[in-house]
């Protein structure tokens, strides 16, 4: 995975002069209603699971192909005797 970040320095200050807090990373705005975060998580999970299933399926096909084509597959590849 590759992550490219482009940043611009706006002012020079000592690093972590003021340490970041958990609340600095929360979304601004009104507080969510009870159960809303659970519904949001369920919706995100339902969007993610099909993609995850496709990824697992592709990986299993790849592993099966590797097993069939590998020289360790003694059903099709047998070592020969040295003269």
N, C-alpha and C positions, 0 to 999 in steps of 0.2 A: 504494500500500500504506500502511496506517495501523497504527501500533503504539502501543497505549495501555499505559502502565506506571504502576502505583500503588506508591509506595514510602513507607516511613516511616523517618525519621531516628532512629537509636537513640542516637547520641552525636555530639558535635561534635569533630572532629579535623581537622588540616590535610590538604588534598587531596594524595594520593600521598606522604604521609610515608613510607610503606613501599610501594614500587612493586609492582604485581601481577606475579606470576610465571606462567609457562606452567602449572606444576603446580597452581596455584590453580584452574584451570578443568578439570582432569581429573576423571574420575569417581572417587569414593572406592570402596574395595573391593579385592578381589583382582585381580591382574594377569590379563589375558586369555591364554588358551592360544594357542599358535602357530596361525595360520590362522583363528582365531575372528573377528578383525576383518574378514578378507576375506569370510568367510561372511556376516557381518552386513551388510557393504557390498553384497554381491550380493543379499541379501534386500531391502534398502532400495531398490536400483536396480530390482528386479523389481516393487516396489510403486509406484515413481515413474513408470516408463516408460509404463504405460497412460494415466495422467493427462496426461503430457506429449504423448502422441500425440493425445489428445482436444483438448488446447489448440491444437496445431498444426493439426489438422483444422478446428476452429472458426475459427481465424484465416484459413485458406485460403478457407473459404466466405465469410467477411466481405470479404476482399480481392477475390474474384471478384465478389461483389455490388457492391462499390464500382466496380470496373472497368466492369461492365455499366451501372450507373446514372450514371456520370460523364459530364459534358458533353464530355469528351475522347474519348469513344467515338464516333468518326466513322461507324461503321456505322449507328448509330441517330440520332445527333444531328449535324446538319449546320448550319453557320452560314448564315444567310440574307443575301442581298445587300441592302445599304442602298440605298434609292431615291435 
